[in-house]
Amino acid sequence: MSAQRMTRGLPRVSPQARSLRLVAGLFMMGLPLGGCSEMWDKFTAKDDTFVEVPADKLYNEGLYMMNEKKDPKGASKKFEEVDRQHPYSDWARKSLLMSAYSFYQAGDYDNCIGAATRYVTLHPGSSDAAYAQYLIAASHYDQIPDISRDQSRTEKAIAALEEVIRKYPNSEYAANAKAKLEGARDQLAGREMNVGRYYMQKRDYTAAINRFKTVVTQYQTTRHVEEALARLTEAYMAIGIVGEAQTAAAVLGHNFPDSRWYKDAYNLVKSGGLEPSENQGSWMSRAFRKMGLG
């Protein structure tokens, strides 16, 4: 049968109709022409979402949020934005320190430590490096737990505070670091005393002596040393090492004559028919001579 006979009787389709059918077919196949066009427009469109803001404007906005709005978290975002948009500028250096301070004020100690450490690493010769180092130490110090818990944070605080004193001894932050250092050391001594008292209650006098000995040899400048010497007097008397008990009481009386702990130690030694008497060869005498206290 010829092609002419096959098409005989069928309606003729105009070119316009054929075009419409083609478009409809593409649509049914999941290829909408409009969708393709929109996807192409999105792919080729320029991203206009980023707008660079002058560094000084961002920095001053951060100061405003910190000082006027009392919003340290919001301020830290502004200071971080300075560093992001203008990373090699002097404003970025200033903002890095201010972001550390903002984090500290917000109680976000980990981010404060991170920003301050980065500042000290990038700008070790800056006049503000001492303050950045102090912020690191203060962040650790403010997280010191009570004496019943793990004291690793206290040890980190001590290391950071000693770093301030060692590297910046003439800075205005050295004196504050020294005061905080005494507080941190007092905390560690308190931890040793707490454990020592526990062993005393258990009548494990040898273990208790080891704890009190740590206080006497390592934390002599803390407020716990008086009680430690009194407890040593008690523990040594309990196990019959009266010579060391007499020495502990004598060292306590020599260095802290007005201490209430000395009165207890003195009465305890007297109750055994003895007197406080210092043995110069005792580890307690040597420890205090080493510190210039004996």
C-alpha positions as a Markdown table, in Angstrom:
| # | Residue | x | y | z |
|---|---|---|---|---|
| 1 | Met | 0.0 | 0.0 | 0.0 |
| 2 | Ser | 1.4 | 3.4 | -0.9 |
| 3 | Ala | 2.1 | 6.1 | 1.6 |
| 4 | Gln | -0.4 | 8.3 | -0.1 |
| 5 | Arg | -3.1 | 5.7 | 0.4 |
| 6 | Met | -2.1 | 5.3 | 4.1 |
| 7 | Thr | -2.5 | 8.9 | 4.9 |
| 8 | Arg | -5.7 | 9.3 | 2.9 |
| 9 | Gly | -8.5 | 10.3 | 5.1 |
| 10 | Leu | -6.4 | 11.5 | 8.1 |
| 11 | Pro | -6.6 | 15.2 | 9.2 |
| 12 | Arg | -3.7 | 17.3 | 8.1 |
| 13 | Val | -1.6 | 18.6 | 11.1 |
| 14 | Ser | -0.2 | 22.1 | 10.8 |
| 15 | Pro | 3.4 | 23.0 | 11.8 |
| 16 | Gln | 2.2 | 25.0 | 14.8 |
| 17 | Ala | 0.3 | 22.0 | 16.1 |
| 18 | Arg | 3.3 | 19.7 | 15.7 |
| 19 | Ser | 5.4 | 22.2 | 17.8 |
| 20 | Leu | 2.8 | 22.2 | 20.5 |
| 21 | Arg | 2.7 | 18.4 | 20.6 |
| 22 | Leu | 6.5 | 18.3 | 20.9 |
| 23 | Val | 6.5 | 20.6 | 23.9 |
| 24 | Ala | 3.7 | 18.6 | 25.5 |
| 25 | Gly | 5.8 | 15.4 | 25.0 |
| 26 | Leu | 8.8 | 16.9 | 26.6 |
| 27 | Phe | 6.7 | 18.0 | 29.6 |
| 28 | Met | 5.3 | 14.5 | 30.0 |
| 29 | Met | 8.8 | 13.1 | 29.9 |
| 30 | Gly | 9.7 | 15.2 | 33.0 |
| 31 | Leu | 11.7 | 17.8 | 31.0 |
| 32 | Pro | 9.7 | 21.0 | 31.5 |
| 33 | Leu | 11.3 | 23.7 | 29.4 |
| 34 | Gly | 10.6 | 26.4 | 32.0 |
| 35 | Gly | 12.2 | 24.4 | 34.8 |
| 36 | Cys | 15.4 | 23.9 | 32.7 |
| 37 | Ser | 15.4 | 27.7 | 32.1 |
| 38 | Glu | 15.1 | 28.4 | 35.8 |
| 39 | Met | 17.8 | 26.0 | 36.8 |
| 40 | Trp | 20.1 | 27.5 | 34.2 |
| 41 | Asp | 19.3 | 31.0 | 35.5 |
| 42 | Lys | 20.2 | 29.9 | 39.1 |
| 43 | Phe | 23.4 | 28.2 | 37.9 |
| 44 | Thr | 24.6 | 31.3 | 36.0 |
| 45 | Ala | 23.3 | 34.0 | 38.4 |
| 46 | Lys | 25.8 | 36.0 | 40.4 |
| 47 | Asp | 25.6 | 35.5 | 44.2 |
| 48 | Asp | 24.9 | 38.9 | 45.6 |
| 49 | Thr | 24.3 | 37.8 | 49.2 |
| 50 | Phe | 27.8 | 38.8 | 50.4 |
| 51 | Val | 28.3 | 42.5 | 51.1 |
| 52 | Glu | 31.7 | 43.6 | 52.4 |
| 53 | Val | 31.4 | 45.9 | 55.3 |
| 54 | Pro | 34.3 | 48.2 | 56.3 |
| 55 | Ala | 36.5 | 46.8 | 59.0 |
| 56 | Asp | 36.2 | 49.8 | 61.3 |
| 57 | Lys | 32.4 | 49.8 | 61.0 |
| 58 | Leu | 32.2 | 46.1 | 62.0 |
| 59 | Tyr | 34.7 | 46.7 | 64.9 |
| 60 | Asn | 32.7 | 49.7 | 66.2 |
| 61 | Glu | 29.5 | 47.8 | 66.0 |
| 62 | Gly | 31.1 | 45.1 | 68.1 |
| 63 | Leu | 32.1 | 47.6 | 70.7 |
| 64 | Tyr | 28.6 | 49.0 | 70.7 |
| 65 | Met | 27.1 | 45.6 | 71.3 |
| 66 | Met | 29.6 | 44.9 | 74.0 |
| 67 | Asn | 29.4 | 48.2 | 75.9 |
| 68 | Glu | 25.9 | 49.6 | 75.2 |
| 69 | Lys | 23.8 | 46.5 | 74.4 |
| 70 | Lys | 25.6 | 44.3 | 77.0 |
| 71 | Asp | 25.5 | 41.5 | 74.4 |
| 72 | Pro | 28.9 | 39.8 | 74.4 |
| 73 | Lys | 27.7 | 37.0 | 72.1 |
| 74 | Gly | 26.5 | 39.4 | 69.5 |
| 75 | Ala | 29.7 | 41.4 | 69.9 |
| 76 | Ser | 31.9 | 38.3 | 69.3 |
| 77 | Lys | 30.1 | 37.7 | 66.0 |
| 78 | Lys | 30.9 | 41.2 | 64.8 |
| 79 | Phe | 34.6 | 40.8 | 65.8 |
| 80 | Glu | 34.8 | 37.5 | 64.1 |
| 81 | Glu | 33.3 | 39.0 | 61.0 |
| 82 | Val | 36.1 | 41.5 | 60.9 |
| 83 | Asp | 38.6 | 38.7 | 60.9 |
| 84 | Arg | 36.7 | 36.9 | 58.2 |
| 85 | Gln | 36.3 | 39.8 | 55.8 |
| 86 | His | 39.6 | 41.6 | 56.5 |
| 87 | Pro | 41.9 | 38.9 | 57.7 |
| 88 | Tyr | 45.2 | 40.7 | 57.2 |
| 89 | Ser | 44.3 | 44.1 | 58.5 |
| 90 | Asp | 45.2 | 45.7 | 61.8 |
| 91 | Trp | 41.5 | 45.7 | 62.6 |
| 92 | Ala | 41.6 | 41.9 | 62.4 |
| 93 | Arg | 44.3 | 41.8 | 65.0 |
| 94 | Lys | 42.4 | 44.1 | 67.4 |
| 95 | Ser | 39.2 | 42.2 | 66.7 |
| 96 | Leu | 40.8 | 38.8 | 67.5 |
| 97 | Leu | 41.6 | 40.0 | 71.0 |
| 98 | Met | 38.2 | 41.6 | 71.4 |
| 99 | Ser | 36.5 | 38.4 | 70.3 |
| 100 | Ala | 38.4 | 36.5 | 73.0 |
| 101 | Tyr | 37.3 | 39.1 | 75.6 |
| 102 | Ser | 33.7 | 38.9 | 74.4 |
| 103 | Phe | 33.7 | 35.1 | 74.7 |
| 104 | Tyr | 35.1 | 35.5 | 78.2 |
| 105 | Gln | 32.4 | 37.9 | 79.2 |
| 106 | Ala | 29.8 | 35.5 | 77.8 |
| 107 | Gly | 31.2 | 32.6 | 79.8 |
| 108 | Asp | 32.2 | 30.8 | 76.6 |
| 109 | Tyr | 35.6 | 29.8 | 78.0 |
| 110 | Asp | 36.6 | 27.3 | 75.4 |
| 111 | Asn | 36.1 | 29.7 | 72.6 |
| 112 | Cys | 37.9 | 32.4 | 74.6 |
| 113 | Ile | 40.9 | 30.1 | 75.1 |
| 114 | Gly | 40.9 | 29.3 | 71.4 |
| 115 | Ala | 40.8 | 33.0 | 70.3 |
| 116 | Ala | 43.3 | 34.1 | 72.9 |
| 117 | Thr | 45.7 | 31.3 | 72.0 |
| 118 | Arg | 45.5 | 32.2 | 68.4 |
| 119 | Tyr | 46.3 | 35.8 | 69.2 |
| 120 | Val | 49.4 | 34.9 | 71.2 |
| 121 | Thr | 50.5 | 32.6 | 68.4 |
| 122 | Leu | 50.0 | 35.1 | 65.7 |
| 123 | His | 51.1 | 38.2 | 67.6 |
| 124 | Pro | 53.6 | 37.2 | 70.3 |
| 125 | Gly | 55.3 | 40.5 | 70.2 |
| 126 | Ser | 52.2 | 42.6 | 70.6 |
| 127 | Ser | 51.8 | 44.8 | 73.7 |
| 128 | Asp | 48.4 | 43.0 | 74.2 |
| 129 | Ala | 49.9 | 39.5 | 74.2 |
| 130 | Ala | 50.1 | 39.6 | 78.0 |
| 131 | Tyr | 46.4 | 40.3 | 78.2 |
| 132 | Ala | 45.6 | 37.5 | 75.8 |
| 133 | Gln | 47.7 | 35.1 | 77.9 |
| 134 | Tyr | 45.9 | 36.3 | 81.0 |
| 135 | Leu | 42.5 | 35.6 | 79.4 |
| 136 | Ile | 43.6 | 32.0 | 78.8 |
| 137 | Ala | 44.6 | 31.6 | 82.4 |
| 138 | Ala | 41.4 | 33.3 | 83.8 |
| 139 | Ser | 39.2 | 31.1 | 81.6 |
| 140 | His | 40.8 | 28.0 | 83.2 |
| 141 | Tyr | 40.7 | 29.5 | 86.6 |
| 142 | Asp | 37.0 | 30.4 | 86.4 |
| 143 | Gln | 36.2 | 26.7 | 85.7 |
| 144 | Ile | 38.0 | 25.3 | 88.8 |
| 145 | Pro | 35.6 | 22.8 | 90.4 |
| 146 | Asp | 35.1 | 22.1 | 94.1 |
| 147 | Ile | 37.6 | 20.0 | 95.9 |
| 148 | Ser | 35.5 | 16.9 | 95.7 |
| 149 | Arg | 35.9 | 16.7 | 91.9 |
| 150 | Asp | 38.7 | 16.1 | 89.5 |
| 151 | Gln | 41.3 | 18.9 | 89.6 |
| 152 | Ser | 42.7 | 18.7 | 86.1 |
| 153 | Arg | 41.2 | 22.1 | 85.3 |
| 154 | Thr | 42.9 | 23.6 | 88.3 |
| 155 | Glu | 46.3 | 22.2 | 87.1 |
| 156 | Lys | 45.7 | 23.8 | 83.7 |
| 157 | Ala | 44.9 | 27.1 | 85.4 |
| 158 | Ile | 48.1 | 26.9 | 87.4 |
| 159 | Ala | 50.2 | 26.2 | 84.3 |
| 160 | Ala | 48.6 | 29.1 | 82.4 |
| 161 | Leu | 48.9 | 31.5 | 85.4 |
| 162 | Glu | 52.6 | 30.6 | 85.8 |
| 163 | Glu | 53.0 | 31.3 | 82.0 |
| 164 | Val | 51.7 | 34.9 | 82.5 |
| 165 | Ile | 54.1 | 35.5 | 85.4 |
| 166 | Arg | 57.1 | 33.9 | 83.6 |
| 167 | Lys | 56.6 | 35.6 | 80.2 |
| 168 | Tyr | 55.2 | 39.0 | 81.3 |
| 169 | Pro | 56.6 | 39.6 | 84.9 |
| 170 | Asn | 56.4 | 43.3 | 84.6 |
| 171 | Ser | 52.9 | 43.5 | 83.1 |
| 172 | Glu | 49.9 | 44.7 | 85.0 |
| 173 | Tyr | 48.5 | 41.2 | 84.7 |
| 174 | Ala | 51.3 | 39.5 | 86.6 |
| 175 | Ala | 50.1 | 40.6 | 90.0 |
| 176 | Asn | 46.5 | 39.4 | 89.3 |
| 177 | Ala | 48.0 | 36.1 | 88.0 |
| 178 | Lys | 49.9 | 35.7 | 91.3 |
| 179 | Ala | 46.8 | 36.2 | 93.3 |
| 180 | Lys | 44.9 | 33.7 | 91.3 |
| 181 | Leu | 47.8 | 31.3 | 91.4 |
| 182 | Glu | 47.6 | 31.2 | 95.2 |
| 183 | Gly | 43.9 | 30.5 | 95.0 |
| 184 | Ala | 44.5 | 27.6 | 92.6 |
| 185 | Arg | 47.3 | 26.2 | 94.7 |
| 186 | Asp | 45.0 | 26.5 | 97.8 |
| 187 | Gln | 42.4 | 24.5 | 95.9 |
| 188 | Leu | 44.9 | 21.6 | 95.2 |
| 189 | Ala | 46.0 | 21.7 | 98.8 |
| 190 | Gly | 42.4 | 21.5 | 99.9 |
| 191 | Arg | 41.9 | 18.5 | 97.7 |
| 192 | Glu | 44.8 | 16.7 | 99.4 |
| 193 | Met | 43.5 | 17.6 | 102.8 |
| 194 | Asn | 40.1 | 16.3 | 102.0 |
| 195 | Val | 41.5 | 12.9 | 101.0 |
| 196 | Gly | 43.8 | 12.9 | 104.0 |
| 197 | Arg | 40.9 | 13.4 | 106.4 |
| 198 | Tyr | 39.1 | 10.5 | 104.7 |
| 199 | Tyr | 42.0 | 8.2 | 105.4 |
| 200 | Met | 42.2 | 9.4 | 109.0 |
| 201 | Gln | 38.6 | 8.4 | 109.4 |
| 202 | Lys | 39.4 | 5.0 | 108.0 |
| 203 | Arg | 42.4 | 4.8 | 110.3 |
| 204 | Asp | 44.7 | 4.4 | 107.3 |
| 205 | Tyr | 47.3 | 6.6 | 108.9 |
| 206 | Thr | 50.1 | 5.9 | 106.4 |
| 207 | Ala | 47.9 | 6.9 | 103.5 |
| 208 | Ala | 46.8 | 10.0 | 105.4 |
| 209 | Ile | 50.4 | 11.0 | 106.2 |
| 210 | Asn | 51.3 | 10.8 | 102.5 |
| 211 | Arg | 48.5 | 13.3 | 101.7 |
| 212 | Phe | 49.4 | 15.7 | 104.5 |
| 213 | Lys | 53.1 | 15.5 | 103.5 |
| 214 | Thr | 52.2 | 16.7 | 100.0 |
| 215 | Val | 50.5 | 19.8 | 101.5 |
| 216 | Val | 53.6 | 20.5 | 103.7 |
| 217 | Thr | 56.2 | 20.0 | 100.9 |
| 218 | Gln | 54.3 | 21.5 | 97.9 |
| 219 | Tyr | 51.7 | 23.9 | 99.3 |
| 220 | Gln | 53.4 | 25.6 | 102.2 |
| 221 | Thr | 52.1 | 29.0 | 101.4 |
| 222 | Thr | 48.5 | 27.9 | 101.4 |
| 223 | Arg | 46.1 | 28.2 | 104.4 |
| 224 | His | 46.0 | 24.4 | 104.7 |
| 225 | Val | 49.5 | 23.9 | 105.9 |
| 226 | Glu | 48.7 | 24.6 | 109.6 |
| 227 | Glu | 46.0 | 21.9 | 109.7 |
| 228 | Ala | 48.3 | 19.5 | 107.7 |
| 229 | Leu | 51.0 | 19.8 | 110.4 |
| 230 | Ala | 48.4 | 19.2 | 113.2 |
| 231 | Arg | 47.1 | 16.2 | 111.4 |
| 232 | Leu | 50.6 | 14.9 | 110.9 |
| 233 | Thr | 51.1 | 15.2 | 114.7 |
| 234 | Glu | 47.9 | 13.2 | 115.2 |
| 235 | Ala | 48.7 | 10.5 | 112.6 |
| 236 | Tyr | 52.3 | 10.0 | 113.8 |
| 237 | Met | 51.1 | 9.7 | 117.4 |
| 238 | Ala | 48.5 | 7.1 | 116.4 |
| 239 | Ile | 51.1 | 4.8 | 114.8 |
| 240 | Gly | 53.7 | 5.4 | 117.6 |
| 241 | Ile | 56.3 | 7.5 | 115.7 |
| 242 | Val | 56.5 | 10.0 | 118.4 |
| 243 | Gly | 59.7 | 11.7 | 117.2 |
| 244 | Glu | 58.0 | 12.8 | 114.0 |
| 245 | Ala | 54.9 | 13.8 | 116.0 |
| 246 | Gln | 57.0 | 16.0 | 118.2 |
| 247 | Thr | 58.7 | 17.6 | 115.2 |
| 248 | Ala | 55.4 | 18.3 | 113.4 |
| 249 | Ala | 54.1 | 20.1 | 116.6 |
| 250 | Ala | 57.3 | 22.0 | 117.0 |
| 251 | Val | 57.5 | 23.1 | 113.3 |
| 252 | Leu | 53.8 | 24.2 | 113.6 |
| 253 | Gly | 54.5 | 26.2 | 116.8 |
| 254 | His | 57.6 | 27.8 | 115.4 |
| 255 | Asn | 56.0 | 29.0 | 112.2 |
| 256 | Phe | 52.4 | 29.5 | 113.4 |
| 257 | Pro | 52.5 | 30.2 | 117.1 |
| 258 | Asp | 49.1 | 31.8 | 117.3 |
| 259 | Ser | 47.4 | 29.0 | 115.3 |
| 260 | Arg | 44.5 | 27.2 | 116.9 |
| 261 | Trp | 45.9 | 24.1 | 115.2 |
| 262 | Tyr | 49.1 | 24.5 | 117.2 |
| 263 | Lys | 47.1 | 24.4 | 120.4 |
| 264 | Asp | 45.5 | 21.1 | 119.4 |
| 265 | Ala | 48.9 | 19.6 | 118.4 |
| 266 | Tyr | 50.6 | 20.8 | 121.6 |
| 267 | Asn | 47.9 | 19.3 | 123.8 |
| 268 | Leu | 48.0 | 16.1 | 121.9 |
| 269 | Val | 51.8 | 15.7 | 122.4 |
| 270 | Lys | 51.5 | 16.7 | 126.0 |
| 271 | Ser | 48.8 | 14.1 | 126.5 |
| 272 | Gly | 51.4 | 11.5 | 125.7 |
| 273 | Gly | 53.8 | 12.9 | 128.3 |
| 274 | Leu | 56.0 | 14.6 | 125.6 |
| 275 | Glu | 56.9 | 18.1 | 124.5 |
| 276 | Pro | 57.1 | 19.5 | 121.0 |
| 277 | Ser | 60.7 | 19.1 | 119.9 |
| 278 | Glu | 62.1 | 19.6 | 116.4 |
| 279 | Asn | 64.3 | 17.0 | 114.8 |
| 280 | Gln | 66.4 | 19.0 | 112.3 |
| 281 | Gly | 66.9 | 15.9 | 110.2 |
| 282 | Ser | 63.2 | 15.4 | 109.7 |
| 283 | Trp | 61.7 | 15.9 | 106.3 |
| 284 | Met | 59.4 | 18.5 | 107.8 |
| 285 | Ser | 62.3 | 20.6 | 109.0 |
| 286 | Arg | 64.1 | 20.3 | 105.7 |
| 287 | Ala | 61.0 | 21.3 | 103.8 |
| 288 | Phe | 60.5 | 24.5 | 105.8 |
| 289 | Arg | 64.2 | 25.4 | 105.7 |
| 290 | Lys | 64.1 | 25.0 | 101.9 |
| 291 | Met | 61.3 | 27.5 | 101.7 |
| 292 | Gly | 63.0 | 29.8 | 104.1 |
| 293 | Leu | 60.2 | 29.5 | 106.6 |
| 294 | Gly | 61.9 | 27.4 | 109.2 |
